[in-house]
Amino acid sequence: MASTTFSTPAARRLRRVPLLALGLIALITGLIGGLNRIGWTVPQPVPDLAYWHGPLMISGFFGTLIGVERAVAYGKPWAYLSPLLNGIGTFALLAGVLMPVPLALPVFAAMIMFAGAVIMARRQPAMFTVTLALGAGAWLIGNALWFHGWPLEVVVPWWIGFLVLIIAGERLELSRLLQHSAESLRLFAAAAGLLVFGLIVVVINDGENLRLVAAGLLALAAWLAHYDIARRTIRQSGFVRFSAVCLLTGYAWLAVAGVIGLVAPLPRPGLAWDAFMHAISLGFVFSMVFAHAPIILPAILAIKVPYHPRFYGHFALLHASVALRLAADAANWETLRAWAGLGNVAALVLFIAVTAHAAASAPSQRRPK
Amino acid sequence: MNHDDKAVIEQQVREALKQVIDPEVGINIVDLGLISQIDVGINSVTVAMTMTTPTCPLGEILTDQALEALQVSLAAGTEIEIGLTYDPPWTPERMSEAARKQLGR
């Protein structure tokens, strides 16, 4: 039994709590900024939150969250520097620390995540490890562009690439259980390659052309909808089924985003951009979060999050409010968009409350001695 | 402890580990082929587990649950040790027929 490693003590896992708390600060301030942006007047603890909504949500919140999750997967203490530096960077941004410190820290954070992903890809050369490395690389490039003052129209597509490639890589990793054919892997590589190529074109064109990115998103959504294990696990019951429902619904939103990107005049700021971004970030990414939180939270914090059918409540509220938001964008109806946005936030708040309640009322939160 | 006793305990260990379900796919860790080795000694059991990939974040939680299942199932005082190993690496062939069927393969 060479190179067998033994489990991490619970006390050490508690050290991950402050990292998640940093991510939570980004989420709360990001949501306040988002509400102010769509017309609600919510007291802002920090000025300009509406302007920082996107960076707080994507790089701040998801960057920290994914950083913790990837560090748990790598199992190396230094990997936790990624979410730590990113979380501090977010905090520095909110605290008004002099530029460019708040923009430099996420660059270092992404470098560490990328280094970890490259080490894993070298140790286990496979399509999924390469995809995870590409995802971390997309975050690094996005953060570097942000640091160098590129407009958010160029930076944000790279952040989208980060989220989508990391998620797609993780799904591909799990789909090994199905032993996909070489042809299906080639199709995955073509879809992911199209997305990465599209991201490069965005930089060359100064953010003018997002169509290749959109085509890549559509292709990856189609691949995931067809090949993901969720299509099999949806036939099961309880949490496994709930998770599969979240995943497949998320893929549908990713496809919708791809179609919007192909037909709408992106990336001009406006309604089409709002619909494109939120189909991805809320419809796709948060649906993935809903699907995985009861699995990942126990893995990160050693707490139990037992499934309850009421999980379908936040699922339904999220997807109904995203559909409403896209309808409001299509109809150019600002009042409806404001209410839909409030519904989006309510879905996330409900998700946090329901998850916390499930964890608190778990039969036994005590760990074996 | 003779060979038969060891075999009985090993079977007991397998049955206990079947209570541990991978939350993502709803299949137990034995049928998924995640148990690499079981060593039964005098008053001790050592289990080597693996994950489908070294980048899977569920390694810690599944080993915890496996430990919990064995503590409930085995005689009090049995020394239980569970570790993660990636040598040999997991391959899809390690899945049982039951697991394949559950995944519709």
Interface residues (C-beta under 8 A of the other chain):
Chain A: M1 A2 S3 T4 T5 F6 S7 T8 R13 E69 R70 V72 A73 Y74 G75 M120 R123 Q124 A126 F128 T129 L132 E173 L174 R176 L177 L178 Q179 I229 R232 T233 R235 Q236 G238 F239 V240 S243 P294 I295 I296 P298 A299 I300 A302 R367 P368
Chain B: P23 E24 V25 G26 L32 S36 Q37 T46 A48 T52 T53 P54 T55 C56 P57 L58 G59 E60 I61 T63 D64 L67 E68 Q71 E81 I82 G83 L84 T85 Y86 D87 P89 P92 M95 Q102 L103 G104 R105
